[in-house]
């Protein structure tokens, strides 16, 4: 069975980014042949645990992410790139801690004209941790998060074949 995780890095719990990530996970999972529902890790819920020396909740989240076959990582744009929340969490992983994962980046930006930097930054971060990063990542404008179905379906049409191939190799 494929271990599928959605990692949401929005400082607001159960945000529009969270909801869009779940919608994207459903669509891409179904099209890529991932049959089980993803486990969701909402970093906003970890709060102070992210900075604690040790925390059972943090250790569980890190283990789940490390063990994922498919990892959808969703972050809103913050200061031109992904959130510090995501960086703090991923810094806790060991070198090549995503070495057997297929990562799917999802970013939410205020203005699509400024989207290239965050998608590239997130892609590099995930690749540096050893993940194979799916092409293309999904970039949503902030206004699209409330009803992302049309954009998510169009993205999944393009991304699912490559993800399906990568998952079959990884699992």
C-alpha positions in Angstrom: 0.0 0.0 0.0 1.3 3.5 -0.9 1.9 5.8 2.1 0.5 9.2 1.1 0.9 12.2 3.3 -0.3 15.8 2.9 1.9 18.3 4.7 0.3 21.7 5.1 2.6 24.6 6.1 0.1 27.4 6.6 0.4 29.2 10.0 -3.5 29.2 10.1 -5.0 25.8 11.1 -7.5 24.3 8.7 -6.9 27.2 6.2 -7.9 27.6 2.6 -4.5 26.2 1.7 -5.3 23.1 3.8 -8.6 22.6 2.0 -7.0 23.2 -1.5 -4.2 20.7 -0.6 -6.8 18.0 0.3 -8.7 18.6 -3.0 -5.4 18.4 -4.9 -4.5 15.2 -3.0 -7.8 13.6 -3.9 -7.5 14.4 -7.5 -3.9 13.5 -8.0 -4.2 10.4 -5.9 -7.1 9.0 -7.8 -5.5 9.7 -11.2 -2.1 8.3 -10.1 -3.6 5.1 -8.7 -3.0 5.9 -5.0 -5.9 4.1 -3.5 -5.6 5.0 0.2 -6.6 8.4 1.6 -3.7 10.6 2.6 -2.8 11.3 6.2 -2.8 15.0 6.8 -0.2 16.8 8.9 -1.2 20.4 9.5 1.9 22.2 10.9 -0.1 24.9 12.4 -1.3 22.3 14.9 2.2 21.5 16.1 2.9 25.1 17.2 5.5 25.2 19.9 6.4 21.5 19.4 8.3 22.6 16.3 10.9 24.4 18.4 10.9 21.9 21.3 14.0 19.7 21.8 11.7 16.7 21.8 8.0 16.2 21.4 6.0 13.0 20.7 3.7 14.9 18.3 6.6 16.3 16.4 8.4 12.9 16.3 5.3 11.2 15.0 4.9 13.8 12.2 8.5 13.6 11.2 8.3 9.8 11.1 5.2 9.9 9.0 6.7 12.3 6.5 10.0 10.3 6.3 8.0 7.1 5.7 5.8 8.6 2.9 5.9 7.2 -0.6 4.0 10.3 -1.9 4.2 13.6 0.0 2.1 16.6 -1.1 3.7 19.7 0.4 1.4 22.8 0.5 2.6 26.2 1.5 1.4 29.7 1.0 3.8 32.3 -0.2 5.5 34.1 2.7 8.1 36.9 2.0 8.6 35.6 -1.5 9.0 31.9 -0.7 7.6 29.1 1.4 6.7 29.6 5.0 9.2 29.5 7.9 6.9 27.0 9.5 7.8 24.5 6.7 11.5 25.3 6.8 11.6 24.7 10.6 9.8 21.4 10.3 11.9 20.1 7.3 15.1 21.2 9.0 14.3 18.5 11.7 14.6 15.7 9.0 17.9 14.0 8.6 20.0 14.5 5.5 18.2 12.8 2.6 15.2 12.2 4.9 12.8 12.2 1.9 15.1 9.8 0.0 12.4 7.4 -1.1 9.5 9.9 -1.5 7.9 11.3 -4.5 7.1 14.9 -3.5 4.4 17.1 -5.0 4.8 20.8 -4.4 1.7 23.0 -4.0 2.0 26.7 -3.5 -0.5 29.5 -3.0 0.5 33.0 -4.1 -1.1 36.4 -4.0 -0.1 37.1 -7.6 0.6 34.5 -10.2 3.2 36.8 -11.8 5.3 36.2 -8.7 4.9 32.5 -8.5 8.0 31.2 -10.1 10.3 31.8 -7.2 8.3 30.0 -4.5 7.7 26.9 -6.7 11.4 26.7 -7.6 12.5 27.3 -4.0 10.1 24.5 -2.7 11.2 22.2 -5.5 14.9 22.7 -4.6 14.2 22.2 -0.8 12.4 18.9 -1.4 15.1 17.7 -3.8 17.8 18.6 -1.4 16.1 16.3 1.1 16.4 13.5 -1.4 12.8 13.5 -2.8 12.0 13.0 -6.5 9.9 16.1 -7.2 6.9 15.7 -9.5 6.5 18.0 -12.5 4.7 20.2 -12.6 4.0 21.5 -9.2 0.6 23.1 -8.5 0.5 26.9 -8.1 -2.8 28.5 -7.1 -3.6 32.2 -6.8 -5.0 33.1 -3.4 -8.5 33.6 -4.9 -8.5 30.1 -6.4 -8.2 28.3 -3.0 -11.9 28.7 -2.2 -12.9 26.8 -5.4 -9.8 25.2 -6.9 -11.5 22.3 -8.7 -11.1 23.6 -12.3 -7.4 24.5 -11.8 -6.7 21.3 -9.8 -8.3 19.1 -12.5 -6.3 20.8 -15.3 -3.1 20.4 -13.3 -3.8 16.8 -12.5 -4.3 16.0 -16.2 -0.7 17.0 -16.7 0.9 15.8 -13.5 -0.7 12.5 -12.9 1.0 10.4 -15.6 4.5 11.3 -14.4 3.5 10.8 -10.8 1.9 7.4 -11.5 5.1 6.3 -13.1 7.3 7.6 -10.3 5.0 6.0 -7.6 5.1 2.6 -9.3 9.0 2.8 -9.3 9.2 4.0 -5.7 6.8 1.5 -4.1 
